């Protein structure tokens, strides 16, 4: 395929989000424009300094999103891709939208040679990842997109995932990868447990407010909605078009597996146990996620205090945007991007606030945040490969 290279990609500053936030970490600004280096050729690393990356589980939705973002990454080259049930096939037979990329054929994990690989994204199902990662060479930097290393309490993992953890020593090593909150820890990690989509959308607005004691940690209610891609790519009757379209349904009521992950993050922020009421819903759209969060404010705290704390917490962040007062976040505004849009509103009930957070569940809720984390680990600006404007309409 052509080795044509885009020397630069410019965004005019007046096209970005329609808010006064300055350009964030790792970005170069020239005459009001955003300069991003990218290349249309992917596959083998393009320079001696490039990082050689493996993608394990490349035939799923999160795997394909990792590949889509790596295709425009100036420092990461794709060295190998695994998909046991698709081994031997080109990526074009699995994901035709990636057929223009110069990528290696898919192979089985057992046939993968990691001697020439520096880092891997692990996009395998929950419950299978522990054994795989335990068997990987120690020199590899790993970002795991499954839930297998997110929970610090192994008994909680067994309770919520129905099986004992098979790599407890690795669990002690794993760093939780909520980038904007745990950036310093992630930089020095070998194994990062990439957060789940719902926990990302909930923790980004709540953690800074809880740390500042601006919301009560009791009676937190989370009403969350996700596009169908959040359920994965496997064929399931309840995910057929006729089962999903023109309807809305709750699922995992009181028992969704993201509950302990959410409570773990909020408890770390509060310094005490936190229990939330969390109900997820399936929405008939491909991608996108909204969490509407209802919280109580301590006496004397105003909505404006919450808003200003969020603005202060994220004023230097590129991917978390607190919208102008009164602007309601929409999933359309983040589709295909690594952004999280947040705003806070007064409830009609005195002393309560409503927080709305939206992300793309496959990007900021999975593969985009994973790339953000690997950028940090490898010492690159964390926005490399992530400069996409939202897809609209």
Residue, then its C-alpha position, 0 to 999 in steps of 0.5 A: x500500500x502507499x507510504x504517503x505520509x501526512x506531514x501535518x493535520x491542522x485543527x483551527x482553534x475556533x472549531x474545537x468544542x466552542x469553549x475557551x479551554x486551552x489546548x492540553x497536554x502534549x499539543x503544540x499550538x502555532x498561530x491558533x492551529x493544532x499541529x499533529x503528526x500522523x502517518x497513513x502507513x501502519x504495520x511495521x514501526x517506521x523508525x528505530x525509536x518506534x515502539x513495537x506493539x502487539x494487540x491480543x484479541x484483535x477481532x473484538x470491538x475494543x481490539x478494532x478500536x485499538x487498531x484504528x487509533x494505532x494506525x495514526x500513531x507516529x511512534x507505535x507500530x503494530x508488530x502482531x495481532x492475535x485472534x485464535x478463532x480467526x488465525x491465519x486471516x487478514x484483518x480485512x476479512x474480520x474488519x473490512x473498514x481496516x482493509x486500507x491499513x498495512x497490517x500483519x495477518x491474525x495469528x493464534x496467541x500460542x504462535x505469537x513471538x514476543x521477542x520483538x514486541x515492546x508492549x501489548x494491548x490485551x483485549x481478551x474476555x474477562x476470566x481468560x486474561x489472567x493466565x495469558x498475561x501471567x505467561x507473557x515475557x516480563x519485558x513487556x509493558x501491558x495495558x489490559x482492557x478486561x476486568x481481570x486486574x481492576x479490583x484490588x480485593x481478590x475476594x470481591x473479584x471472585x464474588x462478582x466474576x464467579x471464579x477465583x483470581x488465578x494471578x494474585x501476584x500480578x494483581x498486586x502489581x497492577x495499576x488502575x488506569x483512570x488516566x486523569x486521576x492516577x497519571x503519576x502511578x501509571x507512568x511507572x507501571x508495567x501492567x495497567x488495568x484499564x478501567x471499564x466504560x461505566x466506571x470511567x464515566x462515573x468516576x471522572x465527575x465524582x472523584x474530584x467532587x468527593x475529594x473536595x468534600x462537595x458531595x455526600x458519599x451516601x445516597x449516590x444514584x447512577x442512571x447509566x445508558x450504553x450503546x450495544x457495542x458495550x456488550x461485545x461482538x459475540x452473537x447473543x439473542x438479546x443483542x439481535x437487531x429486532x431485540x434491541x431496536x425501538x426499545x430500552x431495557x435495564x440489565x444487571x440490576x443491582x448486580x452489574x459487574x462494574x459496581x465494585x469497580x465504581x465503589x472502589x474508586x469512589x472509596x479511594x477518593x473518600x477514604x471510606x466505604x462507599x455504596x452506590x445505587x447503579x442501574x445500567x440500560x441498553x440503548x439502541x445505538x452502536x456506541x456512546x454512553x451517558x451517566x446521569x448521577x444524582x448526589x446530595x450536597x453537604x449543608x452550605x454547598x452550592x451548585x456553583x461550588x461543584x461546577x467550579x471544582x470540576x472546572x478547576x480539576x480539569x482545566x489543564x486536561x485535554x480529554x475531560x471537558x466541563x461544558x459551559x453553564x447550562x449546556x447539556x452533554x450529548x453522546x453525539x458530541x463525543x462519538x469516535x473520540x477520547x473525550x468526556x463531557x461533563x456538566x452539573x445542574x441543580x435538582x428541583x429537590x433542595x440540596x441535591x445536584x444532577x451530574x451528566x457525563x458522556x463518553x464513547x464507550x469504545x474510546x474513552x471507555x476502553x481503547x482510547x484510554x488504553x492508548x492514553x495510558x500506554x503513551x504515558x508508560x512509554x514516555x510520549x505525550x498522552x494524546x498521540x494517536x487520539x486526535x479525532x474530532x467527533x463523528x456527526x451526524 
